[in-house]
Amino acid sequence: MHVAVTGASGLIGSWLVPHLTTGGHTVTRLVRREPRADDEVQWDAEAGRLDPAALEGTDAVIHLAGEPIGEHRWTPQHKERVRDSRVVSTRALAAALAGLDNGPHTLVCASGIHYYGEGGDAALDEATGPGSGFLSSVVQDWEAAADPARAAGVRVVHLRTGIVQDPTGGALKRMLPLFKLGLGGRLGSGRQWWSWISRHDVLGLYHHALTTESLHGPVNATAPNPVTNAEYTRVLGQVLDRPTLLPVPKLGPKLLLGPEMAEELLFTSAKVHPTVAEKSGYAFRHAELEPALRELLARPEH
């Protein structure tokens, strides 16, 4: 296939583009700067400007672009960037696709399990309605922004991704230094559910969404066995052979990140299940947390 990819330099994009090209696919990168290679095309994601001709001759688009949600405090200005970077760019892509007679037939959009908001101990899947909070509202608007493409007959898939496990980026990279020093611990009560997924299964599910014609709409990109934060803490400590005896009271992260950001990113409970992915035949490489972390961190059992 010939696939156009936005956000190719981000965490997932930097894994996904080589994954696709080594699998025999052709990739065109949509970039915000001046193109530096033949496989790059410029677009203005912030202003929502894209020449539809850039998508001529491609079979599918994978849309990963978006302002990181966990790298800066949530000022009103940053929250606006988080929302606009997703909604405006998705709307521009969807409009471009809708206006093409012979354009891509598939749009796979990044999304997030923040859609579900606070779920407590309830099992959540794609049939569950939206929650509340800033991130839930962002995801709802983000997914709705693809409606013009959907209405034009494009197959649209939203991969609602959980907490990605990889030592080179994301939450695990930020936690590793403390845990390696034996200073890691559960967050608050530790009873909040964390729905995680390994880097390998993120790549697998993007490829699955790209090539499985029966898939459309939301697809939870989470491992089949979510864990509580307390269990996650115990397993990571066990894999690293380090103690995890120092709980982190809610007050610390709330002072550091701000109450809203800390609550939504660290203390919200979401017990998410990948019902659609499993029913569509996707086989998870990492269904359990400990084997996933041991492989990712190169920590075999003694």
C-alpha positions as CSV (number, residue, x, y, z in Angstrom):
1,M,0.0,0.0,0.0
2,H,0.9,3.7,-0.4
3,V,0.3,5.3,3.0
4,A,0.5,9.0,4.0
5,V,1.5,9.5,7.6
6,T,1.2,12.6,9.7
7,G,3.2,12.9,13.0
8,A,5.9,10.7,11.5
9,S,8.6,12.2,13.8
10,G,6.6,11.6,17.0
11,L,7.0,8.6,19.4
12,I,4.6,6.3,17.5
13,G,5.4,7.7,14.1
14,S,9.1,7.1,14.5
15,W,8.4,3.4,15.1
16,L,5.5,3.1,12.6
17,V,7.2,4.5,9.4
18,P,10.1,2.0,9.5
19,H,7.6,-0.8,10.4
20,L,5.6,0.0,7.3
21,T,8.5,0.5,4.9
22,T,10.2,-2.7,5.9
23,G,6.9,-4.5,5.4
24,G,6.9,-3.4,1.8
25,H,4.6,-0.4,2.0
26,T,5.4,3.0,0.5
27,V,5.2,5.9,3.0
28,T,4.7,9.6,2.3
29,R,5.3,11.8,5.3
30,L,3.2,14.9,5.8
31,V,5.5,17.4,7.5
32,R,5.0,21.0,8.8
33,R,8.5,22.2,7.8
34,E,10.0,22.5,4.4
35,P,10.3,19.1,2.8
36,R,13.8,17.6,2.8
37,A,13.3,14.4,1.0
38,D,11.3,13.0,-1.9
39,D,8.9,11.2,0.4
40,E,7.9,14.4,2.3
41,V,5.0,16.8,1.6
42,Q,4.4,20.0,3.5
43,W,1.1,20.8,5.2
44,D,0.0,23.4,7.8
45,A,-1.6,21.3,10.5
46,E,-2.3,24.3,12.8
47,A,-4.1,26.3,10.2
48,G,-5.8,23.2,8.8
49,R,-4.4,23.8,5.3
50,L,-3.6,20.8,3.1
51,D,-3.4,20.6,-0.7
52,P,-5.7,17.6,-1.5
53,A,-3.3,16.8,-4.4
54,A,-0.8,15.7,-1.8
55,L,-3.0,12.6,-1.2
56,E,-3.5,11.7,-4.8
57,G,-2.2,8.2,-5.5
58,T,-2.2,7.1,-1.8
59,D,-4.3,4.2,-0.5
60,A,-4.6,5.3,3.1
61,V,-3.7,8.0,5.7
62,I,-2.5,7.4,9.2
63,H,-3.0,10.5,11.3
64,L,-0.8,10.7,14.4
65,A,-0.1,14.5,14.7
66,G,-1.0,16.2,17.9
67,E,0.4,18.3,20.7
68,P,1.8,16.1,23.5
69,I,-0.6,16.1,26.5
70,G,1.9,15.2,29.3
71,E,5.0,17.3,28.7
72,H,3.7,20.8,29.8
73,R,1.5,22.1,32.5
74,W,-2.1,22.6,31.4
75,T,-2.3,26.4,31.0
76,P,-5.4,27.6,29.1
77,Q,-3.1,28.3,26.2
78,H,-1.6,24.8,26.2
79,K,-5.0,23.2,26.5
80,E,-6.1,25.1,23.5
81,R,-3.1,23.8,21.6
82,V,-3.8,20.3,22.6
83,R,-7.4,20.5,21.3
84,D,-6.7,22.5,18.2
85,S,-3.7,20.4,17.1
86,R,-6.0,17.4,17.0
87,V,-9.3,18.8,15.9
88,V,-8.2,21.3,13.3
89,S,-5.7,18.9,11.6
90,T,-8.2,16.0,11.5
91,R,-10.9,18.2,10.1
92,A,-8.5,19.4,7.3
93,L,-7.5,15.8,6.5
94,A,-11.1,14.7,6.4
95,A,-12.2,17.5,4.2
96,A,-9.3,16.8,1.8
97,L,-10.3,13.1,1.6
98,A,-13.9,14.0,1.1
99,G,-13.0,16.1,-1.9
100,L,-11.0,13.5,-3.8
101,D,-12.5,11.2,-6.4
102,N,-9.6,8.8,-6.4
103,G,-8.1,9.4,-3.0
104,P,-7.3,7.2,0.0
105,H,-10.1,4.8,1.0
106,T,-8.9,4.4,4.6
107,L,-8.2,6.9,7.4
108,V,-6.7,5.6,10.6
109,C,-6.6,8.3,13.3
110,A,-4.8,8.2,16.6
111,S,-7.2,8.6,19.6
112,G,-7.1,7.9,23.3
113,I,-8.9,6.0,26.0
114,H,-9.4,9.3,27.8
115,Y,-12.6,9.2,25.9
116,Y,-14.1,7.1,28.7
117,G,-13.1,9.5,31.5
118,E,-13.4,8.1,35.1
119,G,-14.7,4.6,34.9
120,G,-14.0,3.3,38.4
121,D,-13.9,-0.5,38.4
122,A,-16.4,-0.9,35.5
123,A,-15.2,-2.8,32.4
124,L,-15.1,-0.3,29.5
125,D,-15.2,-1.2,25.8
126,E,-16.1,0.4,22.5
127,A,-19.8,0.2,23.3
128,T,-19.3,2.4,26.4
129,G,-20.3,6.0,26.1
130,P,-18.1,9.0,26.7
131,G,-17.0,10.3,30.1
132,S,-16.4,13.8,31.3
133,G,-13.4,16.0,31.8
134,F,-11.0,18.0,29.5
135,L,-9.4,15.0,27.8
136,S,-12.7,13.2,27.2
137,S,-14.1,16.3,25.5
138,V,-10.9,16.6,23.4
139,V,-11.2,13.0,22.2
140,Q,-14.9,13.4,21.4
141,D,-14.2,16.5,19.3
142,W,-11.2,14.8,17.7
143,E,-13.1,11.8,16.5
144,A,-16.0,13.9,15.3
145,A,-13.7,16.0,13.2
146,A,-13.3,13.0,10.9
147,D,-17.0,13.0,10.0
148,P,-16.6,14.6,6.5
149,A,-14.4,11.7,5.4
150,R,-16.8,9.2,6.9
151,A,-19.7,10.8,5.2
152,A,-17.9,10.6,1.9
153,G,-17.5,6.8,2.2
154,V,-13.9,6.7,3.6
155,R,-13.4,3.9,6.1
156,V,-12.4,5.7,9.3
157,V,-10.8,3.9,12.3
158,H,-10.0,5.6,15.6
159,L,-7.4,3.8,17.6
160,R,-8.1,4.7,21.3
161,T,-4.6,4.0,22.7
162,G,-3.8,3.3,26.3
163,I,-0.6,3.9,28.2
164,V,2.1,2.9,25.8
165,Q,4.9,0.8,27.3
166,D,8.4,1.6,25.8
167,P,11.6,2.6,27.6
168,T,12.4,5.2,24.9
169,G,9.4,7.4,25.5
170,G,6.1,8.1,27.2
171,A,5.1,7.2,30.7
172,L,7.6,4.3,31.2
173,K,10.6,6.4,30.2
174,R,9.6,9.0,32.8
175,M,9.1,6.4,35.6
176,L,12.2,4.3,35.0
177,P,14.8,6.6,36.7
178,L,12.9,6.6,40.1
179,F,12.1,2.9,39.9
180,K,15.7,2.0,39.1
181,L,16.7,3.9,42.3
182,G,14.2,2.0,44.3
183,L,12.1,5.1,44.8
184,G,9.1,4.1,42.8
185,G,5.7,3.5,44.4
186,R,2.0,3.4,43.8
187,L,0.2,6.7,43.0
188,G,-2.4,7.6,45.6
189,S,-4.4,4.6,46.6
190,G,-3.1,2.6,43.6
191,R,-6.6,1.3,43.0
192,Q,-7.1,3.2,39.7
193,W,-7.0,1.0,36.6
194,W,-4.2,1.5,34.1
195,S,-4.9,0.2,30.6
196,W,-1.6,-0.3,29.0
197,I,-0.2,-1.6,25.7
198,S,3.2,-2.6,24.5
199,R,5.0,-0.7,21.7
200,H,4.8,-3.9,19.6
201,D,1.1,-4.2,19.8
202,V,0.6,-0.5,19.0
203,L,2.4,-1.1,15.7
204,G,0.5,-4.4,15.2
205,L,-2.8,-2.7,15.7
206,Y,-2.1,0.2,13.4
207,H,-1.1,-2.3,10.7
208,H,-4.2,-4.4,11.5
209,A,-6.5,-1.3,11.3
210,L,-4.8,-0.4,8.0
211,T,-5.4,-3.8,6.4
212,T,-8.6,-5.1,7.9
213,E,-11.4,-3.8,5.8
214,S,-14.1,-4.8,8.3
215,L,-12.8,-2.4,11.0
216,H,-14.3,1.0,11.3
217,G,-15.0,3.4,14.1
218,P,-13.4,3.2,17.6
219,V,-10.9,0.4,18.4
220,N,-9.4,0.2,21.8
221,A,-5.6,-0.2,21.5
222,T,-5.0,-1.7,25.0
223,A,-3.8,-5.0,26.2
224,P,-6.5,-7.5,27.1
225,N,-5.4,-7.5,30.8
226,P,-5.4,-4.0,32.4
227,V,-3.9,-3.7,35.8
228,T,-4.3,-1.4,38.8
229,N,-1.6,1.2,39.4
230,A,-0.6,-0.8,42.5
231,E,-0.2,-3.9,40.5
232,Y,1.7,-2.0,37.7
233,T,4.0,-0.7,40.4
234,R,4.6,-4.1,41.9
235,V,5.3,-5.7,38.5
236,L,7.7,-3.0,37.3
237,G,9.6,-3.2,40.6
238,Q,9.8,-7.0,40.3
239,V,11.1,-6.8,36.7
240,L,13.8,-4.2,37.8
241,D,14.5,-6.1,41.0
242,R,13.9,-3.0,43.0
243,P,11.7,-2.2,46.0
244,T,8.5,-0.2,45.5
245,L,7.7,0.7,49.1
246,L,7.2,4.5,48.9
247,P,3.7,5.5,47.9
248,V,3.2,8.8,46.3
249,P,0.4,10.9,47.9
250,K,-1.9,12.7,45.5
251,L,-0.7,16.1,46.8
252,G,2.8,15.8,45.2
253,P,1.7,15.3,41.6
254,K,-1.1,17.8,42.0
255,L,1.4,20.5,43.1
256,L,3.8,19.5,40.4
257,L,1.4,19.2,37.4
258,G,-1.6,21.0,38.6
259,P,-4.8,19.4,40.0
260,E,-6.6,18.8,36.7
261,M,-3.7,17.4,34.8
262,A,-2.6,15.1,37.6
263,E,-6.1,13.8,38.2
264,E,-6.8,13.0,34.5
265,L,-3.3,11.6,33.6
266,L,-2.4,9.7,36.8
267,F,-5.4,9.1,39.0
268,T,-8.3,8.5,36.6
269,S,-9.4,4.9,36.5
270,A,-10.1,3.3,33.1
271,K,-10.4,-0.5,32.9
272,V,-10.5,-0.7,29.1
273,H,-10.9,-3.9,27.1
274,P,-10.0,-4.3,23.4
275,T,-13.2,-6.0,22.4
276,V,-13.3,-4.9,18.8
277,A,-9.7,-5.8,18.1
278,E,-10.0,-9.3,19.5
279,K,-13.3,-10.0,17.7
280,S,-11.6,-8.8,14.4
281,G,-8.9,-11.5,14.9
282,Y,-6.0,-9.4,16.2
283,A,-3.7,-11.6,18.3
284,F,-1.8,-9.6,21.0
285,R,1.9,-10.2,21.3
286,H,1.8,-9.0,24.9
287,A,-1.4,-9.7,26.8
288,E,0.2,-9.7,30.2
289,L,2.2,-6.9,31.7
290,E,5.2,-8.7,33.2
291,P,6.4,-10.5,30.0
292,A,5.9,-7.3,28.1
293,L,8.1,-5.3,30.5
294,R,10.7,-8.0,30.6
295,E,11.0,-8.0,26.8
296,L,11.0,-4.2,26.5
297,L,13.5,-3.7,29.3
298,A,15.6,-6.8,28.4
299,R,15.2,-8.2,31.9
300,P,14.7,-12.0,31.6
301,E,13.6,-14.0,34.6
302,H,16.4,-15.3,36.7
